[in-house]
Amino acid sequence: MFPGGGQPDMAALLQQAQQMQQQLVAAQEELARTEVTGSAGGGLVTATMTGSGDVTAITIAKDAVDPDDVETLQDLVVAALHDAKREADALAAKTMGPLAGGLGGGGLGLPGL
């Protein structure tokens, strides 16, 4: 099961797991610091959020405000949030992708786990 038929080097496995943990924490911190922006209505509404999904700002152009048509403005806000979320998901996939690939689908990439 292990190369050379011997037992795995537990110290090396633990060190590898620690390195992966540190990389994961660093990637999560980077996502929390990085902001992405989504927009709707040709830029009438923009939503800014962190890569970890926290909304930090909503900007609404005066042209988007029609007291007789609040529903359209609400739809634009939702669409801008969806666009920002898509951007945040793409950023997370780019940032976390190499780490997630090393996790082997949930077992830390370690044989038998």
C-alpha positions in Angstrom: 0.0 0.0 0.0 2.9 2.4 0.7 5.9 2.8 -1.6 8.6 0.3 -0.7 6.1 -1.8 1.2 7.0 -0.2 4.6 5.1 1.9 6.9 4.6 5.6 6.2 6.8 8.1 7.9 4.4 9.5 10.4 6.6 12.6 11.1 6.7 13.4 7.3 2.9 12.9 7.1 2.3 15.2 10.0 4.6 17.8 8.6 2.8 17.6 5.2 -0.6 17.9 7.0 0.7 21.0 8.9 2.0 22.6 5.7 -1.4 22.0 4.0 -3.1 23.5 7.1 -0.9 26.6 7.0 -1.5 27.0 3.2 -5.3 26.6 3.7 -5.3 29.3 6.5 -3.3 31.6 4.3 -5.6 31.1 1.3 -8.7 31.7 3.5 -7.1 34.9 4.9 -6.3 36.1 1.3 -10.0 35.5 0.3 -11.2 37.5 3.3 -9.0 40.4 2.3 -9.7 40.4 -1.5 -12.8 42.1 -2.8 -14.7 41.4 -6.0 -17.5 43.4 -7.6 -20.6 42.4 -9.4 -22.9 44.6 -11.3 -26.4 44.7 -12.9 -28.3 47.0 -15.2 -25.2 48.1 -17.1 -23.6 49.2 -13.9 -26.6 50.9 -12.3 -26.2 48.7 -9.3 -22.9 47.3 -8.1 -22.2 44.9 -5.2 -18.8 44.5 -3.6 -18.0 41.5 -1.5 -14.9 39.7 -0.1 -13.7 36.5 -1.7 -15.1 34.7 1.4 -18.6 36.1 0.6 -19.1 39.0 3.0 -20.9 41.9 1.3 -19.0 45.1 1.9 -20.8 47.6 -0.3 -23.8 48.2 -2.5 -23.8 51.1 -4.9 -27.0 52.3 -6.6 -26.9 55.0 -9.3 -29.5 57.7 -9.1 -30.8 56.6 -12.5 -31.8 53.3 -11.0 -34.1 54.8 -8.5 -37.7 55.1 -9.6 -40.2 55.4 -6.8 -42.9 54.0 -9.0 -40.9 50.9 -9.9 -39.1 49.6 -6.7 -39.3 46.0 -7.9 -36.9 46.6 -10.7 -34.4 48.2 -8.3 -34.8 45.2 -6.0 -34.2 42.8 -8.9 -31.0 44.8 -9.9 -29.7 44.6 -6.3 -30.3 40.8 -6.3 -28.7 40.4 -9.7 -25.6 42.4 -8.7 -25.2 40.3 -5.6 -25.5 37.1 -7.7 -22.8 38.5 -10.0 -20.5 39.4 -7.1 -21.1 35.9 -5.7 -20.1 34.3 -9.0 -16.9 36.4 -9.0 -16.2 35.4 -5.3 -16.7 31.8 -6.2 -14.4 32.0 -9.1 -11.8 33.7 -6.9 -12.2 31.0 -4.3 -11.8 28.3 -6.8 -8.6 29.9 -8.2 -7.2 30.5 -4.7 -8.2 27.2 -3.1 -8.0 25.0 -6.1 -4.5 23.8 -5.7 -5.2 23.1 -2.0 -8.4 21.3 -2.7 -6.8 19.1 -5.3 -4.3 18.0 -2.7 -7.0 17.0 -0.3 -8.0 14.1 -2.5 -11.7 14.6 -2.1 -11.7 14.8 1.7 -9.0 12.6 3.0 -6.1 15.1 3.2 -4.5 13.4 0.3 -3.1 10.7 2.6 -3.3 7.1 1.6 -6.1 5.3 3.3 -7.8 8.5 4.6 
